[in-house]
Every structure is written in C-alpha cells, then in structure tokens.
Amino acid sequence: MTNSPPTSPRRTPLTGVHENLHASLTDFAGWLMPLRYGSETAEHTAVRTAAGLFDLSHMGEFAVTGEGAAAALDYALTGEPSALKPGRARYTMICADDGGILDDLIVYRLADDDFLVVANAANSKAVGAELANRAAGRDAQVRDRTDDYALIAVQGPRAAAILDRLTDTDLTTVKYYASYPAHVAGRGVLLARTGYTGEDGFEIFAAPEDAEHLWDGLSEAGAADGLIPAGLAARDTLRLEAGMPLYGNELAADVTPFDAGLGRVVKLDKPGDFVGRRALTDRATATPQRQLIGLASLSRRVPRHGYPVMWNDEPSGTVTSGAPSPTLGVPIAMAYVRPDVAAAAAQSGTGTGTLAVDVRGRLEPARLVELPFYRRST
Amino acid sequence: MTVPGELYYTPEHEWVAISGSTASVGITDHAQRALGDVVFVSAPAAGSRVTAGEPCGEVESTKSVSDLYAPVDGEVTEVNPEIDDDPGLVNSDPYGAGWLFRVRLDDSDGEVPPGLLSAAEYAALTKEDQQEDGE
C-alpha cells in the first residue's frame, strides 16, 4: 500500500456535486471521494434493483500507444492484450518478477495501436512507473491521462434503459467488456460495458468539463427508475457480494493471481516473455499455500479485514474483506485459509470440524459459501 | 446535526437522559452519521452492572464496529427490545426510538453524574472534530 500524501486530498470534477448532495466525503487513496450520500444500504439496494450512479474519477488511466503498444503490454501484464480486438476489454493484472500482484487492471483496446489501462487509485503511480519502465525500448509510449478523464459509472438492472434515453448508440450491440466511442447527453465519451458491482452497467470516460453535465443528465434520466447516487461504501459491499477482489484486501504484492483463485488471468501460453513468467509458471503447478474462500457468518457480528479464521479452534487463515450483506441479510466475508482447511471445511456438513471467525476475542461460527455470494439472474 | 439541549453527553458520543434515578442511553446523531447504517447493536444485558467510561457493548455498522461505553455507574434495567429487529432505528431516530438501554443510577442524589458534558460542550467537541475532518 502506498502512503497517502501529506497534502490535502485531490478533488474530482464532481466533488462539488457531491458536496451539494451533502455526501459524506472521505480521503480515499489521496482523493476526496463520496463514502455515502445517505444510507449506504439503500444505495446498495438501488444498484441491485434499479440503478446507481458512481463517481470513479479517482481511478488511474494510462494511454499506451504506438506500433509496439500491444507487444509492450503483452510483456508488461499477465494477460494478452495483443489478442484483443479493437473495442474489447479485459480484466488483467500487472505482477512483479516474483509473481506478486502490483495491481489488477482493465485494459481497453481502443484501436490497433491504442490502449487504455485503468488502475486502482492507490496503485496508480506505481502502475504508471512500471508501465513506462516495461514499455521502454518497445516502440510504445505511456502517458498518464488520469487528469484528462472523469469516470462515471451507471450500474444496475435499469442502467441500459436509463442510458438508452441519452444516446443514439444501440446499447444491445455494446457487449459486456466492450467499449465504443459514443455520444451521451450530447457529449463525446468512451462508453464501456464494465463495472465492479455484479450488475449490468456502464462506465463512461468523459472530459472533465463534461462530467457535471453527464452526472446531471443521468440523474434526471434515471430518477423515475429509482437511480440514486452511490458512494464507495456501497461499491465495497456490492463488489464483495459479487466475489470481486479488492487490491489491499484480497490482492497484494505478496499474493500471486493463483493464490487469489485468478490464475485464469495469467496467459502462460502467450508467445514471448513477460514480467513474472518464471515465478508464475512455478506457481501454476505448485500447491498453493492459501485459498480464497467465502464465509457466511452464523452470528450477527461482522467478520472484518484481518480477523483470524479458526478451524476447530485453531488459527487457519485471515479474513480479507467482510461486511453485512444487504442482499443475503447476514454478514459475509472473503478469507484466505490453508488449502487443507478449505477442503475440510467443504466437508464440514459431515461433522469433521467447525469453522469460525475470531471476532474481537470471541469465536463466531461461520459456514463455507461458494463464491460469488451473489450472481445476477439475467 | 442535532444536539438536543436537555440531554447530557460523553466524549465517546453517547447521550444520556436523566429522569429521577434512571438514565436512558443512546448514541448521538453525530455518531450515527459517522458510523453509517447500523446493522447490529450488542447492548449490556438487563441486570448487569456498568461502570462509567468502561466498554459495555458494541455497535456494528456497514463499515466498522465501535465500542459502546457506559456513560454512568449503575445497573442495567432495560434494553430497547426494538433494536434487535430494527437496528436502523439508531440511524433514523437516535434520540428517540433508537435509544439503547436504561440504567438505575447508583447515586440518585439528584445530581448529574460526574464527567458528562452539556449539550453546548458536546456541540463544541464535535465542531472541533468536524474542523479536523475538514482539514
């Protein structure tokens, strides 16, 4: 984790809008971001049942361009961006030589020699430096474009219907993990069908000066459908229910994609070398030291980040993320446990042992739940 | 943010309503806003003794868990039965339906128990908090 800078947090093009909405603002990775506008549970539920509007302008954006851009990204990342068709996007990771995860990313291929890499705000600096480093001498340019984009997400089952009122683009042609240049509310944007909530939805990359116009347009267009602004608190419970990892919780520099159950993002069969190949090749076949599992609490006390997971009263792992789940109505958590414990816990219906979380000194029983906790029905 | 004038407060953001020898206790509007949606309250059991300044329970919200501190010395006589089913009352009505528990005061000499803050003192304290937050 990077240390937050001693300066006051940065504002997004929409911070003034959040202040007018009386949002509760928080310093998140050096940015002043809305934690919640009213009730985070109501915001969560709106995204599951209608739609939510998010300001994600704190995310880092990097343009990687040039004749060698595709090859440079194949070398820099675990995935194979050169295999993407223009207009498509992929979830991927950037790893260190030892296979440890430096960040998880979405790579959008905008054109043959034009890629947009979206990084977590907390890792943005490190990702930018690593990309520049790894692209050097490969006929590719890396530019930090974070300040050039406002990023607004509209997420939820009503998202497409709401957005449809503001654009001529036929949204039925915009596939999941695709992006297109489009006009929304009269402004030129990059429209992507991506998200971090477990719902259908869109992410809109726009010029900072258009952000307020787009926010207001989407708020208005979606009001009758139940769209409300949603903050980082709701975003966290939404992604947790959807079983999506968060850097700093499930993902870290001492975790490989295989530990996180995300070995599929490592394309060991792609041609050419890439950073971390040797270590990740070893990890792909080695027995993992830990396994990511889902837990549902049988108590009302909430397992939280860092709490020990107990198997037959022995410390056997650690909670990475936990929260009361608005959709399931019980506290849920993701945790790393020893693989033998994960296997034994899967059999625990037969009475082989008991799973619990040490919640501030008291063992609260939990049960193993298959990830994700929530999967949308359509 | 509201700070009713007739109540007493603690620096840990509990409020206390004194009526004869009984103190009703809850958390303040400032506290519920900072916590976000309350999902579970573990209050001290009726019949148990609490000591001013000591943790006597916890309040779980979406993002965090906080200790609940006893604002006074005494014996718990009653726990709000509604909170278990509807912990959101702490958010929607922190000074009313969201009360948490009642205590029979050890010293019911008509004096206000020591260490409690007046509404003005508490308002000043939370103002300082907000200024610090706003830096």
Interface residues (C-beta under 8 A of the other chain):
Chain A: S8 S24 L35 R36 S39 E40 T41 A233 D236 T237 R300 R301 V302 R304 A323 P324 P331 R360
Chain B: R33 G36 D37 V39 F40 S42 E58 E60 T62 K63 S64 V65 N91 E135
